[in-house]
Amino acid sequence: MAESPERRVREPSAAELAALRAWRKQRSRARAWATYRRAAEALDYSEVPVCDGAKPDRYERVTIRTWVESRALLVCEKTSVLEALDEWKDPKHPSFSFTERVSLATTPWLPSGRAVGTLAAHAREARVPIAFFGDLDPQAIHWFATLRAGGRAELLESRRRKLDVAYLGMDSTWLDWLERTAHGLLSSTIALRPVDREYWELVQRLVPDARALVGRRACELLDAGAKIEVDGFVMRHRDAFLRELRRRCR
């Protein structure tokens, strides 16, 4: 069995930690991101995007699963969530996306302006709002902000929001919901590595409203060095998760 990226990454030395934190001395967001990204890349840390914000990828895959009369376009960070939303148990129990008429989409991480433009064009043509669902971690918040800004380069260059995207991802209200389920909150948390903790500090600079976005309780969890990934409880508590997402979507 292959090791996860989190298991592969080693603890940084004092010098490497200093390199990770060097972004704080940079005046622009673009330079701060580039400085941090280089330090994370030197640690072979695959959880941080290493793409150049100013250089578009030569190939990006944007996938949209759409209904003719859809009511919203939901961008999913995790494949496990997308599959749960699109799964039919049997003819009597159709998928969430079918019953709610929610079209589903995935984008690269982090999406370029062209990738975001593809989503925006579809939403305009279908006349539907766009929403995002992702984990409670720096990566997901960065991803959401990139969509909202219109692309990864656009996020670094301007504070203006080009796309109206609703945030339905893991936040403080989801944490309250987790505590009410059999899965529980503590069993869902994963420790942040030092490189992740520094990423969270950087994301708060790149996304000034990050703390307001996810709420006080979620920020306290991230500040304490923990995150939540949805894969586990989506698999174990699929029906309860879909009921809660349905409530939030509506």
C-alpha positions as CSV (number, residue, x, y, z in Angstrom):
1,M,0.0,0.0,0.0
2,A,1.4,3.4,-1.0
3,E,2.1,5.8,1.8
4,S,0.0,9.0,2.0
5,P,1.6,12.3,1.3
6,E,1.2,13.2,4.9
7,R,3.2,10.1,6.0
8,R,6.0,10.8,3.4
9,V,6.7,14.3,4.5
10,R,9.4,14.6,7.2
11,E,9.6,17.1,10.0
12,P,11.4,20.2,8.7
13,S,14.6,21.3,10.4
14,A,15.0,24.7,12.0
15,A,16.5,26.1,8.8
16,E,13.7,24.7,6.7
17,L,11.1,26.1,9.1
18,A,12.8,29.5,8.7
19,A,12.6,29.1,4.9
20,L,8.8,28.3,5.2
21,R,8.3,31.4,7.3
22,A,10.3,33.7,5.0
23,W,7.1,34.5,3.1
24,R,6.1,36.8,6.0
25,K,8.9,39.3,5.0
26,Q,7.4,39.7,1.5
27,R,5.3,42.7,0.8
28,S,3.2,41.3,-2.1
29,R,0.9,38.3,-2.0
30,A,2.5,36.9,-5.1
31,R,6.0,37.0,-3.7
32,A,4.8,35.6,-0.4
33,W,3.1,32.7,-2.1
34,A,6.1,32.0,-4.4
35,T,8.5,32.1,-1.4
36,Y,6.4,29.7,0.6
37,R,5.8,27.4,-2.3
38,R,9.5,27.0,-3.0
39,A,10.2,26.1,0.6
40,A,7.3,23.6,0.7
41,E,8.5,22.1,-2.7
42,A,12.0,21.6,-1.3
43,L,10.4,19.4,1.4
44,D,8.8,17.3,-1.3
45,Y,5.4,18.2,0.2
46,S,2.7,17.2,-2.3
47,E,-0.2,18.8,-0.3
48,V,0.7,22.3,-1.5
49,P,0.2,23.3,-5.1
50,V,3.5,24.0,-6.8
51,C,2.0,25.6,-9.9
52,D,3.3,29.0,-11.0
53,G,0.4,31.5,-10.5
54,A,1.4,33.5,-13.5
55,K,1.9,30.7,-16.0
56,P,-1.2,28.8,-17.2
57,D,-1.1,25.0,-17.4
58,R,-1.0,23.6,-20.9
59,Y,-3.7,21.1,-19.9
60,E,-6.4,21.4,-17.3
61,R,-9.4,19.0,-16.9
62,V,-12.7,20.6,-15.9
63,T,-15.5,18.1,-15.4
64,I,-19.2,19.1,-15.3
65,R,-22.0,16.7,-14.7
66,T,-25.1,18.6,-15.5
67,W,-28.9,18.3,-15.4
68,V,-31.1,19.9,-18.1
69,E,-33.1,21.8,-15.4
70,S,-30.4,22.1,-12.7
71,R,-30.8,24.6,-9.8
72,A,-27.2,25.0,-8.9
73,L,-23.6,24.1,-9.8
74,L,-21.7,22.5,-6.9
75,V,-17.9,22.4,-7.2
76,C,-16.5,19.5,-5.2
77,E,-12.9,19.4,-3.9
78,K,-13.0,15.7,-3.1
79,T,-13.9,12.9,-5.5
80,S,-15.5,10.9,-2.6
81,V,-18.1,13.7,-2.1
82,L,-18.8,14.0,-5.8
83,E,-19.4,10.2,-6.1
84,A,-21.6,10.2,-3.0
85,L,-23.7,13.0,-4.5
86,D,-24.0,11.2,-7.9
87,E,-24.6,7.6,-6.6
88,W,-27.9,5.8,-7.2
89,K,-28.6,3.1,-4.6
90,D,-31.5,1.8,-6.7
91,P,-34.4,3.1,-8.8
92,K,-36.3,4.0,-5.7
93,H,-33.4,5.8,-4.1
94,P,-32.0,8.2,-6.8
95,S,-28.9,10.2,-6.4
96,F,-28.7,13.5,-4.5
97,S,-27.8,15.4,-7.6
98,F,-30.9,14.0,-9.4
99,T,-33.4,14.7,-6.6
100,E,-32.0,18.2,-5.9
101,R,-31.2,19.0,-9.5
102,V,-27.6,20.0,-8.6
103,S,-25.0,19.8,-11.3
104,L,-21.6,18.7,-10.1
105,A,-18.1,20.0,-11.2
106,T,-14.5,19.4,-10.5
107,T,-11.5,21.6,-11.4
108,P,-7.8,21.4,-11.1
109,W,-6.1,22.5,-7.9
110,L,-5.5,25.4,-8.1
111,P,-7.7,26.4,-11.2
112,S,-6.4,28.9,-13.7
113,G,-8.5,31.7,-15.0
114,R,-9.5,29.7,-18.0
115,A,-10.7,26.8,-15.9
116,V,-12.8,29.1,-13.7
117,G,-14.1,30.8,-16.8
118,T,-15.4,27.5,-18.1
119,L,-17.4,27.0,-14.9
120,A,-18.7,30.6,-15.0
121,A,-19.8,30.3,-18.7
122,H,-21.7,27.1,-17.9
123,A,-23.4,28.7,-14.9
124,R,-24.4,31.8,-16.9
125,E,-25.8,29.7,-19.7
126,A,-27.7,27.5,-17.2
127,R,-28.7,30.5,-15.1
128,V,-27.7,28.8,-11.9
129,P,-25.6,29.9,-8.8
130,I,-22.3,28.3,-8.1
131,A,-21.3,26.7,-4.7
132,F,-18.2,25.0,-3.4
133,F,-17.8,22.1,-0.9
134,G,-14.4,21.1,0.5
135,D,-12.5,20.0,3.6
136,L,-11.7,22.2,6.6
137,D,-8.0,22.9,5.8
138,P,-5.9,25.6,4.2
139,Q,-6.0,23.8,0.8
140,A,-9.8,23.9,0.5
141,I,-10.0,27.6,1.6
142,H,-7.3,28.5,-0.9
143,W,-9.2,26.6,-3.6
144,F,-12.5,28.3,-2.9
145,A,-10.8,31.8,-2.9
146,T,-9.2,31.0,-6.2
147,L,-12.6,30.2,-7.7
148,R,-14.1,33.4,-6.3
149,A,-11.2,35.5,-7.6
150,G,-11.5,34.1,-11.1
151,G,-8.3,32.1,-11.1
152,R,-5.0,31.5,-9.2
153,A,-3.2,34.4,-10.8
154,E,-6.2,36.7,-10.3
155,L,-6.2,35.9,-6.6
156,L,-2.6,37.1,-6.2
157,E,-3.1,40.2,-8.4
158,S,-6.3,41.7,-7.1
159,R,-8.7,41.6,-4.1
160,R,-11.7,42.0,-6.4
161,R,-14.1,39.1,-6.6
162,K,-14.9,38.1,-10.1
163,L,-17.2,35.2,-9.5
164,D,-20.1,34.8,-7.0
165,V,-19.5,31.5,-5.3
166,A,-21.3,30.3,-2.1
167,Y,-19.2,28.5,0.5
168,L,-20.9,25.2,1.6
169,G,-17.7,23.6,2.8
170,M,-16.6,22.4,6.2
171,D,-17.0,25.3,8.7
172,S,-18.1,25.9,12.3
173,T,-21.7,24.8,11.6
174,W,-20.5,21.6,10.1
175,L,-18.5,21.0,13.2
176,D,-21.6,21.3,15.3
177,W,-23.3,18.8,13.0
178,L,-20.4,16.4,13.3
179,E,-20.7,16.4,17.1
180,R,-24.4,15.3,16.8
181,T,-23.5,12.3,14.6
182,A,-22.2,8.9,15.6
183,H,-19.0,9.7,13.8
184,G,-18.2,12.5,16.2
185,L,-15.8,15.5,16.0
186,L,-12.7,14.2,17.6
187,S,-12.5,11.0,15.4
188,S,-12.7,13.3,12.3
189,T,-9.7,15.5,13.1
190,I,-6.2,15.1,11.6
191,A,-3.1,16.8,12.9
192,L,-1.6,19.6,10.7
193,R,2.0,19.2,9.9
194,P,4.3,22.2,10.5
195,V,4.2,22.9,6.7
196,D,0.4,22.9,6.9
197,R,0.3,25.2,9.9
198,E,2.4,27.7,8.1
199,Y,0.2,27.3,5.0
200,W,-2.8,28.2,7.2
201,E,-1.0,31.4,8.3
202,L,-0.3,32.3,4.6
203,V,-3.8,31.5,3.5
204,Q,-5.1,34.1,6.0
205,R,-3.0,36.7,4.1
206,L,-4.1,35.5,0.7
207,V,-7.7,35.3,1.8
208,P,-8.4,38.1,4.2
209,D,-11.9,36.9,5.1
210,A,-10.8,33.3,5.7
211,R,-11.7,33.4,9.4
212,A,-15.1,34.9,8.8
213,L,-15.7,32.4,6.0
214,V,-15.4,29.3,8.2
215,G,-16.3,30.8,11.6
216,R,-14.8,31.0,15.0
217,R,-14.9,27.4,16.1
218,A,-13.4,26.1,12.8
219,C,-10.6,28.7,13.1
220,E,-9.9,27.6,16.6
221,L,-9.4,24.1,15.4
222,L,-7.0,25.2,12.6
223,D,-5.2,27.5,15.0
224,A,-4.7,24.5,17.4
225,G,-3.1,22.5,14.6
226,A,-5.9,20.2,13.4
227,K,-8.0,19.9,10.2
228,I,-10.9,17.8,9.0
229,E,-11.1,15.8,5.8
230,V,-14.6,14.7,4.7
231,D,-13.7,11.3,3.2
232,G,-14.1,9.2,6.3
233,F,-17.5,10.4,7.6
234,V,-18.9,10.7,4.0
235,M,-18.2,6.9,3.6
236,R,-19.5,5.9,7.0
237,H,-22.4,8.3,7.3
238,R,-23.3,9.0,3.7
239,D,-27.1,9.4,4.3
240,A,-26.7,11.7,7.3
241,F,-24.2,13.8,5.4
242,L,-26.5,14.1,2.3
243,R,-29.4,15.1,4.5
244,E,-27.4,17.9,6.1
245,L,-26.0,19.0,2.7
246,R,-29.5,19.1,1.3
247,R,-30.6,21.3,4.1
248,R,-27.7,23.7,3.6
249,C,-28.2,23.8,-0.2
250,R,-31.9,24.7,0.2
